[in-house]
């Protein structure tokens, strides 16, 4: 497997009001460089990109790595705002962050929740997305799709989603959030030999006061067990149509991804612009940017040249 890298921190984080949030983010590279937004997943945080960001900064990019709502130092501006985790709202958060940072267009790159968010922006707001790097490809979903039963072996991989559908699951995740996250890391990346310090750096992000509410709402919303908010209904209707993505795209997959993920052949037709798919070998699991930072950074650089 490729090395985890040598970096452990981004240095001082920044905060900015953007939309409904005060967003915490790391920034690297020249402020006048082409922008790259690196979006993390669950249960992970910005440290998934701790070795990707300096490589891209060295290549001349302005790199922004935000904490998504419910993670790290990102906070809601109002205690009255509903703690919504539905897919479209996270994409709206990133658009608001780009507006606040005066970034008109950026390369969007992500995995897990971050890949879904990047996919949504590329599909619905292509004028804001110069190019896309998406681990596990096309992850845009819908509540209707979430009603379709899967074969038992596939359902087994989603055990935590059904656990979260219960109040016991919510309480269990709240009580054991670090143990829970460590288990997901181990299942999703069975060949990644991460150490305690690596895990601890990311696990601190789960102490966010809104973390449990956002995560539980996200997974319940997917199953149709929780309502979204009316302002996002139109976006969700468009996403439910599974729109194609026209921007230049590289999709990535690790050869040892233990998390639920579609086969590349199932989504290749959704990318109708210039497109490439790469399998990253060497025992690389779900947290691909942290497990294989060189390959991830290279994908960003390459897609920029498409």
C-alpha positions in Angstrom: 0.0 0.0 0.0 1.1 3.6 -0.6 2.4 5.4 2.5 0.0 7.3 4.6 2.4 10.2 4.2 4.3 12.3 6.7 2.0 15.2 7.5 -0.2 15.3 10.7 -1.6 18.8 10.7 -2.8 21.6 8.5 -1.6 24.3 10.9 -4.0 27.1 11.9 -7.6 26.6 10.7 -9.7 29.4 9.4 -13.4 30.3 10.0 -15.9 32.1 7.8 -19.6 32.7 7.8 -21.2 31.0 4.8 -24.9 30.5 4.3 -26.3 28.9 7.5 -22.9 28.0 8.9 -19.7 29.4 10.3 -17.4 27.0 8.4 -14.1 25.8 9.7 -11.6 25.0 7.0 -7.9 24.5 6.2 -6.3 26.4 3.3 -3.1 25.8 1.5 -1.4 27.1 -1.6 -1.3 30.5 -3.3 -4.5 32.6 -3.0 -4.5 33.3 -6.7 -4.1 29.7 -7.7 -6.9 27.6 -9.3 -9.2 26.5 -6.6 -9.7 22.9 -5.4 -12.3 22.0 -2.8 -11.5 18.7 -1.0 -14.6 17.2 0.7 -14.4 14.6 3.4 -16.8 11.8 4.3 -18.3 10.1 7.3 -17.0 9.1 9.8 -13.9 11.0 8.7 -12.7 14.6 8.7 -10.4 17.1 6.9 -7.3 14.9 7.9 -8.2 12.6 5.1 -6.5 15.2 3.0 -3.6 16.1 5.2 -1.1 14.7 2.7 -3.1 15.6 -0.5 -3.4 19.3 0.3 0.4 20.1 0.4 1.0 18.2 -2.8 -1.7 20.2 -4.6 -0.4 23.5 -3.0 3.1 22.7 -4.2 1.6 22.3 -7.7 0.2 25.8 -7.5 -3.4 25.2 -6.4 -5.4 27.1 -3.8 -6.7 24.2 -1.7 -9.7 24.5 0.6 -10.6 21.6 2.9 -13.8 22.4 4.9 -15.4 20.6 7.8 -18.8 19.6 6.6 -21.9 20.5 8.8 -21.8 18.6 12.0 -18.0 18.1 12.0 -15.0 19.8 13.5 -15.1 23.5 14.0 -18.0 24.1 11.7 -21.0 25.5 13.6 -24.6 26.6 12.8 -25.1 30.4 13.0 -28.5 30.0 14.7 -29.7 27.5 17.3 -33.1 27.6 15.6 -31.8 26.1 12.3 -33.0 22.6 11.8 -30.1 20.1 11.9 -30.6 18.8 8.4 -28.4 16.1 6.9 -30.2 15.5 3.6 -27.9 15.2 0.5 -28.8 18.5 -1.2 -28.2 20.7 1.8 -24.5 19.7 2.1 -24.0 20.7 -1.5 -25.7 24.1 -0.9 -23.3 24.5 2.0 -20.3 24.2 -0.3 -21.8 26.6 -2.8 -22.3 29.1 0.0 -18.7 28.5 1.1 -17.4 29.1 -2.4 -19.4 32.4 -2.5 -18.0 33.5 0.8 -14.5 32.8 -0.4 -15.2 34.5 -3.7 -14.4 31.3 -5.6 -16.5 31.3 -8.8 -15.4 27.9 -10.0 -13.4 25.1 -8.5 -12.2 21.5 -9.0 -14.3 19.5 -6.6 -12.9 16.3 -5.2 -14.2 13.9 -2.5 -15.1 10.5 -1.2 -18.1 9.2 0.7 -20.4 12.1 1.7 -17.8 14.4 0.0 -18.0 12.5 -3.3 -21.8 12.7 -3.2 -21.7 16.4 -2.5 -19.2 17.0 -5.3 -21.3 14.9 -7.7 -24.4 17.0 -6.9 -22.6 20.3 -7.5 -21.2 19.0 -10.8 -24.6 17.8 -11.9 -26.8 20.7 -10.8 -24.3 23.6 -10.7 -21.8 22.7 -13.5 -20.9 26.4 -13.8 -19.3 26.2 -10.4 -17.4 23.0 -11.1 -14.3 23.1 -13.3 -13.7 19.3 -13.0 -14.5 16.4 -10.7 -12.7 13.7 -8.8 -15.1 11.2 -7.2 -14.2 8.1 -5.2 -16.7 5.4 -6.0 -18.2 7.4 -8.8 -21.8 8.4 -9.0 -23.3 8.6 -5.6 -26.4 10.8 -6.1 -29.4 9.1 -4.6 -33.0 9.7 -3.7 -35.5 8.6 -1.1 -37.3 6.5 -3.7 -34.1 4.7 -4.5 -33.7 4.1 -0.7 -36.9 2.1 -0.7 -35.6 -0.5 -3.1 -34.5 -3.7 -1.2 -31.1 -5.1 -1.9 -29.8 -8.8 -1.8 -29.1 -9.8 1.8 -25.3 -9.7 1.5 -25.6 -6.1 0.2 -28.1 -5.2 3.0 -25.6 -6.5 5.6 -23.1 -3.9 4.5 -25.6 -1.2 5.4 -26.2 -2.5 9.0 -25.4 0.9 10.6 -28.0 2.7 8.5 -30.7 0.4 10.0 -29.2 0.8 13.4 -29.4 4.6 13.1 -33.1 4.2 12.2 -33.8 3.4 15.8 -33.6 5.5 18.9 -31.3 2.9 20.4 -29.0 3.4 17.4 -29.0 7.2 18.0 -28.2 6.7 21.7 -25.6 4.0 20.9 -23.8 6.2 18.4 -23.8 9.2 20.8 -22.4 7.0 23.6 -19.9 5.1 21.6 -19.1 7.5 18.7 -15.3 6.9 18.8 -15.7 3.1 19.0 -18.3 3.2 16.3 -16.1 5.3 14.0 -13.1 3.1 14.6 -15.1 0.0 13.6 -16.3 1.7 10.4 -12.7 2.6 9.5 -11.6 -1.0 10.1 -14.5 -2.5 8.0 -14.2 0.1 5.2 -10.4 -0.2 4.9 -9.5 -3.7 6.1 -5.9 -3.4 4.9 -5.2 0.1 6.2 -3.0 -0.1 9.3 -3.8 3.3 10.8 -2.4 4.1 14.2 -4.1 5.5 17.3 -2.8 9.0 16.7 -4.1 9.1 13.1 -7.6 8.0 14.3 -7.5 10.4 17.3 -6.8 13.4 15.0 -10.0 12.7 13.0 -12.1 11.5 15.9 -11.9 14.9 17.6 -14.1 16.2 14.8 -17.0 14.0 16.0 -17.3 16.0 19.2 -19.1 18.7 17.2 -22.3 19.5 19.1 -24.4 18.8 16.0 -22.6 15.7 14.8 -25.1 13.1 16.1 -28.1 15.1 14.8 -26.7 15.5 11.3 -25.5 11.9 10.9 -28.8 10.4 12.2 -30.9 12.7 10.0 -28.8 11.9 6.9 -29.3 8.2 7.2 -32.9 8.3 8.3 -33.7 10.7 5.4 -32.2 8.3 2.9 -34.7 5.6 4.0 -37.6 8.0 4.0 -37.8 7.9 7.8 -37.1 11.6 8.2 -38.4 14.5 6.2 -36.2 17.0 4.4 -36.9 20.7 4.3 -39.2 22.3 1.7 -36.6 24.8 0.4 -34.6 21.8 -0.9 -37.5 19.9 -2.5 -36.9 21.2 -6.0 -33.2 20.2 -5.8 -34.1 16.8 -4.5 -36.6 16.3 -7.3 -33.9 17.1 -9.9 -31.5 14.8 -8.1 -34.1 12.0 -8.1 -33.9 12.0 -11.9 -30.3 10.9 -11.7 -28.9 13.8 -13.8 -25.8 13.2 -15.9 -22.5 14.9 -15.2 -20.9 16.8 -18.0 -17.8 18.2 -16.4 -14.4 16.4 -16.9 -14.3 13.6 -14.4 -11.9 11.1 -12.9 -13.5 8.4 -10.7 -11.4 6.4 -8.3 -11.8 3.1 -6.5 -9.5 1.4 -4.0 -8.9 -2.3 -4.6 -9.7 -3.1 -1.0 -12.8 -0.9 -0.4 -14.8 -2.6 2.3 -17.6 -0.1 2.3 -20.8 -0.4 0.2 -20.0 1.0 -3.3 -21.2 0.5 -6.8 -19.3 -1.2 -9.6 -17.7 1.3 -12.0 -19.7 -0.3 -14.9 -22.9 0.7 -13.2 -22.2 4.4 -13.3 -19.8 5.1 -16.2 -22.6 6.2 -18.4 -23.6 8.9 -16.0 -20.4 10.8 -16.9 -20.9 12.2 -20.4 -18.0 14.6 -20.6 -14.3 13.5 -20.8 -14.0 10.7 -18.3 -11.5 8.2 -16.8 -11.8 5.6 -14.1 -8.8 4.4 -12.1 -8.5 1.5 -9.7 -5.8 2.3 -7.0 -4.1 -0.9 -6.0 -2.0 -2.0 -3.0 -4.7 -2.7 -0.5 -6.4 0.8 -0.6 -9.7 1.0 1.1 -12.5 3.5 1.4 -10.6 6.5 2.8 -8.7 6.7 -0.5 -7.2 10.2 -0.2 -5.6 9.4 3.2 -4.5 5.9 2.2 -3.2 6.8 -1.3 -2.6 10.6 -1.2 -0.2 10.6 -4.2 -2.8 8.9 -6.5 -5.6 11.2 -5.3 -3.6 14.3 -5.8 -2.5 13.1 -9.2 -6.1 12.6 -10.2 -6.9 16.2 -9.4 -3.9 17.5 -11.4 -4.8 15.2 -14.3 -8.5 16.0 -14.5 -7.5 19.7 -14.5 -5.7 19.1 -17.8 -8.6 17.2 -19.5 
